[in-house]
Amino acid sequence: MQQRIAIIGGGIAGLAFAVYYKKLGGRVDIYERSALSGREGLGFIMLENGLNALNQLGMLDKTRNCGYTLSGCNIRDQHNTNLQSHALPNSFATTRKAFIDCLLSQIPAQWLHFNYQFSHFEFEPDGHASTAVFEGNKRIQADIFLGCDGGRSKVRQQIFPTAQTSHGKVNELVSIIDDVNLVKDLNRHFVKYKLQEGGLAVGMVPASSERIVWFIQFDNQKYQLTGQSQSDMWQFAQQTVGHFPKPVQHLIKYTDFNCSHLWQTRYLEPIAQYFHRNIVLLGDAAHALLPFTSQGVNSAMVDAIELASSLIDISAELVPLALAQYSKKRKLLADCYLSQGIVLQDEFLQCHHHEQKIPFAF
């Protein structure tokens, strides 16, 4: 008999789990606060581990068609001198909205439940959660609860109340622009211009044949974005990177900063394990990483595949073992990605040197 699984949070980890569990013959229910939730953030790059996960979902071609294939990464300085180049074989970039819409297209509508804002669990005397309670006293029961509610996870707060998040040293101002000619000029490359002295950079990622996601990464102790109005963001961009090469000047001139987003980066200090009794965490709820690794979405996809494979057709007696094995396996990699992200962050703040790593964790 299949375990009743309730997914709290309809972001990428939860949706990917639902897609794969359905492919394996299972059924789930997803509880999300809003039909528009999970689309925060503008875009990302899919790397090899994420591509492998998509292939297992049977969605590699579909999602690739929603994105834009990349061939490499170029790092340049503020004078347009090439510093580093790195191939990105088979990778692609996409907007978060396009990617989530692809996942949603594979999930039956009756599995999706909106207007569910998680509040707390009710527990049995033995410590197992019996009921998830949502605002408005909505209540659902399940055998296993999946916490897929992001970096500020309320599910995690319930089961690991002492878990700590730390502020990153680098913030990002992320924007989006439609510009066919600039996409062509990028020639299927992620291009990043960085200040030789460190602590400031602009990245450009073509996410479709006409759309670019671009961002300003900055040392949040040295550079201060004091307001978040359109004019505040434009002025900040102009003052910090307005002297960068012409493509950056073009972006600043034509971007609608009303659609921009300030990402004040945070990461989750490693927790001992990703589960408590019959509650298990996936994605950012389990291991919120720094952006330098580009592993947030990719790792969430792998979490979903690993956990779904562990839980399909499992008896209740074996659930604790399955969750423990999932937790141990995924934590080893996620802790490594976090360490790499901290190293990449610290390197970003230093003067450039030829041994600096390309900003990805593989």
KEMISE-568177 format. One record per residue (C-alpha): residue number from 1; x, y, z; residue in one letter. Coordinates in Angstrom, 3 decimals. Layout:
<rs>
R    i      east     north        up  aa
R  NUM         X         Y         Z   A
...
</rs>
This chain:
<rs>
R    i      east     north        up  aa
R    1     0.000     0.000     0.000   M
R    2     1.369     3.403    -1.022   Q
R    3     2.230     5.873     1.717   Q
R    4     0.124     9.034     1.749   R
R    5     2.534    11.857     0.924   I
R    6     1.797    15.552     1.482   A
R    7     4.176    18.101    -0.038   I
R    8     4.268    21.452     1.737   I
R    9     5.502    24.040    -0.745   G
R   10     5.125    24.113    -4.508   G
R   11     8.613    25.190    -5.517   G
R   12    10.967    23.265    -7.760   I
R   13    11.879    20.518    -5.262   A
R   14     8.254    19.691    -4.478   G
R   15     7.094    19.806    -8.081   L
R   16    10.003    17.672    -9.293   A
R   17     9.246    15.091    -6.603   F
R   18     5.608    14.980    -7.711   A
R   19     6.549    14.534   -11.369   V
R   20     8.952    11.681   -10.666   Y
R   21     6.750     9.973    -8.092   Y
R   22     3.918    10.037   -10.630   K
R   23     6.228     8.514   -13.240   K
R   24     7.042     5.719   -10.782   L
R   25     3.342     5.039   -10.235   G
R   26     2.694     6.999    -7.046   G
R   27     0.419     9.859    -6.047   R
R   28     0.978    12.966    -3.909   V
R   29    -0.800    16.124    -2.822   D
R   30     0.891    19.531    -2.975   I
R   31    -0.126    22.346    -0.637   Y
R   32     1.004    25.810    -1.689   E
R   33     0.126    29.275    -0.444   R
R   34    -0.527    30.745    -3.906   S
R   35    -0.794    29.685    -7.535   A
R   36     1.947    32.221    -8.259   L
R   37     4.305    31.113    -5.493   S
R   38     7.702    29.646    -6.284   G
R   39     8.323    32.023    -9.179   R
R   40    10.397    34.416    -7.092   E
R   41    13.820    34.855    -8.610   G
R   42    14.307    35.362   -12.315   L
R   43    16.448    32.571   -13.733   G
R   44    19.218    30.015   -13.325   F
R   45    21.599    27.668   -15.140   I
R   46    21.044    23.914   -15.265   M
R   47    24.270    21.961   -14.767   L
R   48    25.160    18.307   -15.289   E
R   49    23.557    16.911   -12.123   N
R   50    20.352    18.848   -12.791   G
R   51    20.338    17.664   -16.397   L
R   52    20.667    14.055   -15.263   N
R   53    17.712    14.559   -12.938   A
R   54    15.635    16.051   -15.749   L
R   55    16.532    13.097   -17.938   N
R   56    15.214    10.724   -15.267   Q
R   57    12.024    12.767   -15.111   L
R   58    11.711    12.337   -18.876   G
R   59    11.651    16.124   -19.185   M
R   60    15.109    17.041   -20.456   L
R   61    14.025    17.952   -23.981   D
R   62    10.872    19.727   -22.824   K
R   63    12.661    21.931   -20.301   T
R   64    15.592    22.561   -22.624   R
R   65    13.124    23.833   -25.209   N
R   66    11.774    26.233   -22.569   C
R   67    15.296    27.554   -21.996   G
R   68    18.398    28.439   -23.977   Y
R   69    21.403    26.178   -24.547   T
R   70    24.749    27.497   -23.312   L
R   71    28.177    26.481   -24.534   S
R   72    30.457    28.240   -22.083   G
R   73    31.297    30.884   -19.529   C
R   74    33.564    33.906   -20.076   N
R   75    34.919    36.014   -17.209   I
R   76    36.186    39.478   -18.203   R
R   77    37.435    42.451   -16.225   D
R   78    35.957    45.942   -16.181   Q
R   79    38.124    46.860   -19.173   H
R   80    36.757    43.931   -21.242   N
R   81    39.963    41.892   -20.991   T
R   82    39.273    38.157   -20.934   N
R   83    40.350    36.573   -17.645   L
R   84    38.943    33.044   -17.819   Q
R   85    36.902    30.812   -20.085   S
R   86    35.217    27.536   -19.274   H
R   87    33.096    25.152   -21.331   A
R   88    29.587    24.368   -20.062   L
R   89    28.735    21.282   -22.123   P
R   90    25.028    20.485   -22.452   N
R   91    23.970    23.139   -19.922   S
R   92    21.123    25.564   -20.473   F
R   93    19.670    28.653   -18.834   A
R   94    15.997    29.295   -18.210   T
R   95    13.668    31.618   -16.383   T
R   96    12.183    30.298   -13.161   R
R   97     8.644    30.864   -14.423   K
R   98     9.200    28.886   -17.634   A
R   99    10.807    26.027   -15.717   F
R  100     8.071    25.808   -13.094   I
R  101     5.385    25.957   -15.770   D
R  102     7.056    22.972   -17.479   C
R  103     6.946    20.983   -14.241   L
R  104     3.344    21.992   -13.526   L
R  105     2.288    20.781   -16.972   S
R  106     3.115    17.217   -15.855   Q
R  107     1.140    17.286   -12.601   I
R  108    -2.603    16.518   -12.460   P
R  109    -4.636    19.540   -11.379   A
R  110    -6.332    17.555    -8.616   Q
R  111    -2.965    17.060    -6.913   W
R  112    -2.481    20.827    -6.511   L
R  113    -4.057    22.690    -3.592   H
R  114    -3.594    26.461    -3.337   F
R  115    -4.255    28.966    -0.543   N
R  116    -2.566    26.702     1.998   Y
R  117    -0.212    28.708     4.239   Q
R  118     1.550    26.264     6.565   F
R  119     1.274    26.932    10.299   S
R  120     2.383    23.900    12.318   H
R  121     2.227    20.145    12.823   F
R  122     0.303    18.130    15.334   E
R  123     2.250    15.167    16.685   F
R  124     1.425    11.735    18.022   E
R  125     2.831    10.728    21.433   P
R  126     5.662     8.852    19.682   D
R  127     6.796    12.035    17.900   G
R  128     5.404    11.291    14.453   H
R  129     3.480    14.089    12.755   A
R  130    -0.147    13.155    12.189   S
R  131    -1.559    16.410    10.846   T
R  132    -0.317    19.520     9.058   A
R  133    -2.290    22.582    10.091   V
R  134    -2.563    25.575     7.778   F
R  135    -3.836    29.096     8.379   E
R  136    -7.610    29.207     8.677   G
R  137    -7.418    25.883    10.562   N
R  138    -7.172    23.872     7.353   K
R  139    -5.907    20.432     8.294   R
R  140    -4.513    17.551     6.272   I
R  141    -3.295    14.138     7.331   Q
R  142    -0.577    12.044     5.705   A
R  143     1.916     9.284     6.383   D
R  144     4.911    11.341     5.205   I
R  145     5.273    15.125     5.016   F
R  146     7.769    16.751     2.633   L
R  147     9.043    20.212     3.555   G
R  148     9.683    21.927     0.228   C
R  149     8.977    25.467     1.410   D
R  150    12.269    27.165     0.623   G
R  151    15.142    28.793     2.453   G
R  152    12.911    30.325     5.129   R
R  153    11.157    27.001     5.660   S
R  154     8.489    26.934     8.365   K
R  155     8.583    23.146     8.226   V
R  156    12.274    23.233     9.134   R
R  157    11.556    25.675    11.965   Q
R  158     9.071    23.174    13.382   Q
R  159    11.389    20.179    13.444   I
R  160    14.772    21.914    13.869   F
R  161    14.023    25.137    15.770   P
R  162    17.704    25.815    16.492   T
R  163    18.766    25.697    12.812   A
R  164    20.657    28.864    11.923   Q
R  165    20.914    30.860     8.709   T
R  166    23.814    33.235     8.078   S
R  167    23.891    36.325     5.911   H
R  168    26.136    36.175     2.886   G
R  169    28.799    38.807     2.304   K
R  170    27.586    39.446    -1.243   V
R  171    24.181    40.653    -2.430   N
R  172    22.738    40.545    -5.937   E
R  173    20.531    42.963    -7.822   L
R  174    18.850    40.718   -10.396   V
R  175    17.081    42.047   -13.498   S
R  176    15.603    40.823   -16.757   I
R  177    15.504    42.373   -20.214   I
R  178    14.334    41.385   -23.689   D
R  179    17.021    42.113   -26.280   D
R  180    17.423    39.799   -29.291   V
R  181    20.619    41.454   -30.502   N
R  182    22.377    41.220   -27.157   L
R  183    21.418    37.538   -26.880   V
R  184    23.077    36.989   -30.263   K
R  185    26.163    38.922   -29.155   D
R  186    26.543    36.689   -26.100   L
R  187    26.900    33.723   -28.484   N
R  188    25.401    31.198   -26.049   R
R  189    27.765    32.196   -23.256   H
R  190    27.272    33.234   -19.680   F
R  191    29.385    36.395   -19.569   V
R  192    30.582    38.011   -16.375   K
R  193    32.444    41.295   -16.008   Y
R  194    34.259    41.658   -12.694   K
R  195    36.222    44.416   -11.036   L
R  196    39.892    43.420   -10.929   Q
R  197    40.098    44.707    -7.358   E
R  198    37.289    42.337    -6.319   G
R  199    33.879    42.725    -4.709   G
R  200    31.870    43.827    -7.758   L
R  201    30.694    42.082   -10.926   A
R  202    27.968    42.005   -13.572   V
R  203    26.736    38.717   -15.027   G
R  204    24.594    38.172   -18.123   M
R  205    22.791    34.897   -18.830   V
R  206    20.742    34.405   -22.030   P
R  207    17.614    32.560   -20.855   A
R  208    15.815    32.434   -24.214   S
R  209    16.374    33.600   -27.783   S
R  210    15.316    37.094   -26.738   E
R  211    15.537    37.306   -22.935   R
R  212    18.538    37.928   -20.685   I
R  213    18.717    37.561   -16.930   V
R  214    21.440    39.836   -15.617   W
R  215    22.717    40.676   -12.158   F
R  216    25.047    42.922   -10.222   I
R  217    26.954    41.069    -7.502   Q
R  218    28.405    43.354    -4.859   F
R  219    30.215    43.349    -1.529   D
R  220    27.388    44.350     0.798   N
R  221    29.787    46.024     3.224   Q
R  222    31.390    48.209     0.577   K
R  223    28.348    48.982    -1.589   Y
R  224    24.963    49.937    -0.166   Q
R  225    21.650    49.832    -2.029   L
R  226    19.625    51.991     0.349   T
R  227    16.220    51.862    -1.371   G
R  228    14.363    49.517    -3.692   Q
R  229    12.446    51.899    -5.930   S
R  230    13.075    51.875    -9.669   Q
R  231    15.113    55.068    -9.420   S
R  232    17.116    53.744    -6.440   D
R  233    18.078    50.609    -8.356   M
R  234    18.913    52.488   -11.551   W
R  235    21.053    54.966    -9.652   Q
R  236    22.855    52.163    -7.817   F
R  237    23.585    50.354   -11.086   A
R  238    24.794    53.551   -12.727   Q
R  239    27.062    54.504    -9.849   Q
R  240    28.607    51.076    -9.294   T
R  241    28.979    49.555   -12.769   V
R  242    28.078    52.390   -15.156   G
R  243    31.750    52.529   -16.178   H
R  244    31.831    48.833   -17.156   F
R  245    31.958    47.844   -20.875   P
R  246    29.229    48.907   -23.306   K
R  247    26.985    45.831   -22.922   P
R  248    26.594    46.700   -19.227   V
R  249    25.884    50.342   -19.997   Q
R  250    23.258    49.181   -22.490   H
R  251    21.595    46.974   -19.869   L
R  252    21.403    49.807   -17.359   I
R  253    19.906    52.147   -19.941   K
R  254    17.144    49.824   -21.159   Y
R  255    16.237    47.699   -18.120   T
R  256    12.911    48.242   -16.384   D
R  257    14.063    48.198   -12.769   F
R  258    10.459    47.862   -11.606   N
R  259    10.942    44.162   -12.408   C
R  260    14.280    43.890   -10.594   S
R  261    14.855    42.057    -7.329   H
R  262    17.404    42.590    -4.566   L
R  263    18.634    39.228    -3.324   W
R  264    20.149    39.522     0.127   Q
R  265    21.960    36.223     0.136   T
R  266    21.702    33.824     3.066   R
R  267    22.822    30.275     3.618   Y
R  268    21.758    27.576     6.022   L
R  269    24.354    26.389     8.504   E
R  270    24.533    22.589     8.046   P
R  271    21.925    20.720    10.048   I
R  272    22.531    17.249    11.474   A
R  273    20.039    15.518     9.188   Q
R  274    17.251    16.303     6.731   Y
R  275    14.424    14.458     8.457   F
R  276    12.641    14.031    11.766   H
R  277    10.475    10.931    12.120   R
R  278     8.063    11.181     9.136   N
R  279     8.928    14.757     8.101   I
R  280    11.675    15.258     5.518   V
R  281    13.237    18.352     3.926   L
R  282    14.197    18.920     0.282   L
R  283    15.869    21.738    -1.647   G
R  284    16.538    25.045     0.088   D
R  285    14.556    23.894     3.118   A
R  286    17.309    21.318     3.688   A
R  287    20.380    23.155     2.395   H
R  288    20.037    26.800     1.340   A
R  289    23.271    27.527    -0.551   L
R  290    25.108    30.629    -1.703   L
R  291    24.424    31.698    -5.315   P
R  292    28.033    31.298    -6.498   F
R  293    27.629    27.536    -6.893   T
R  294    24.541    27.624    -9.174   S
R  295    23.556    24.475    -7.268   Q
R  296    20.314    25.614    -5.619   G
R  297    17.929    24.358    -8.295   V
R  298    20.192    21.572    -9.525   N
R  299    20.543    20.081    -6.043   S
R  300    16.809    20.415    -5.422   A
R  301    16.154    18.355    -8.542   M
R  302    18.517    15.616    -7.391   V
R  303    16.928    15.636    -3.922   D
R  304    13.555    14.995    -5.533   A
R  305    14.800    12.086    -7.642   I
R  306    16.643    10.435    -4.758   E
R  307    13.768    10.727    -2.308   L
R  308    11.051     9.631    -4.735   A
R  309    13.090     6.564    -5.667   S
R  310    13.475     5.714    -1.975   S
R  311     9.793     6.038    -1.071   L
R  312     7.950     4.374    -3.942   I
R  313     6.226     1.133    -2.912   D
R  314     7.829     1.201     0.529   I
R  315     6.248    -0.254     3.646   S
R  316     5.705     1.933     6.693   A
R  317     8.323    -0.031     8.632   E
R  318    11.058     0.889     6.143   L
R  319    10.293     4.624     5.896   V
R  320    12.741     5.645     8.683   P
R  321    15.586     3.759     6.987   L
R  322    14.753     5.269     3.589   A
R  323    14.707     8.807     4.992   L
R  324    17.981     8.233     6.842   A
R  325    19.704     6.953     3.695   Q
R  326    18.379     9.869     1.622   Y
R  327    19.534    12.336     4.274   S
R  328    23.026    10.885     4.596   K
R  329    23.623    10.719     0.845   K
R  330    22.334    14.183     0.008   R
R  331    23.901    15.895     3.016   K
R  332    27.397    14.793     1.987   L
R  333    27.076    16.602    -1.330   L
R  334    25.151    19.625    -0.061   A
R  335    27.710    20.291     2.679   D
R  336    30.408    20.151     0.016   C
R  337    28.517    22.639    -2.182   Y
R  338    28.124    24.982     0.776   L
R  339    31.855    24.873     1.479   S
R  340    32.609    25.531    -2.185   Q
R  341    30.162    28.442    -2.174   G
R  342    31.861    30.061     0.811   I
R  343    35.261    29.689    -0.893   V
R  344    33.894    31.213    -4.113   L
R  345    32.319    34.071    -2.157   Q
R  346    35.599    34.850    -0.398   D
R  347    37.505    34.703    -3.690   E
R  348    34.983    37.105    -5.217   F
R  349    35.830    39.669    -2.534   L
R  350    39.570    39.454    -3.274   Q
R  351    41.637    40.903    -6.095   C
R  352    41.506    38.683    -9.157   H
R  353    44.288    36.139    -9.574   H
R  354    44.749    33.477   -12.229   H
R  355    44.031    30.574    -9.872   E
R  356    40.527    31.755    -8.979   Q
R  357    37.811    29.241    -9.716   K
R  358    34.991    29.580   -12.234   I
R  359    31.846    30.445   -10.208   P
R  360    30.138    27.045   -10.304   F
R  361    30.146    23.942    -8.106   A
R  362    30.208    20.684   -10.060   F
</rs>
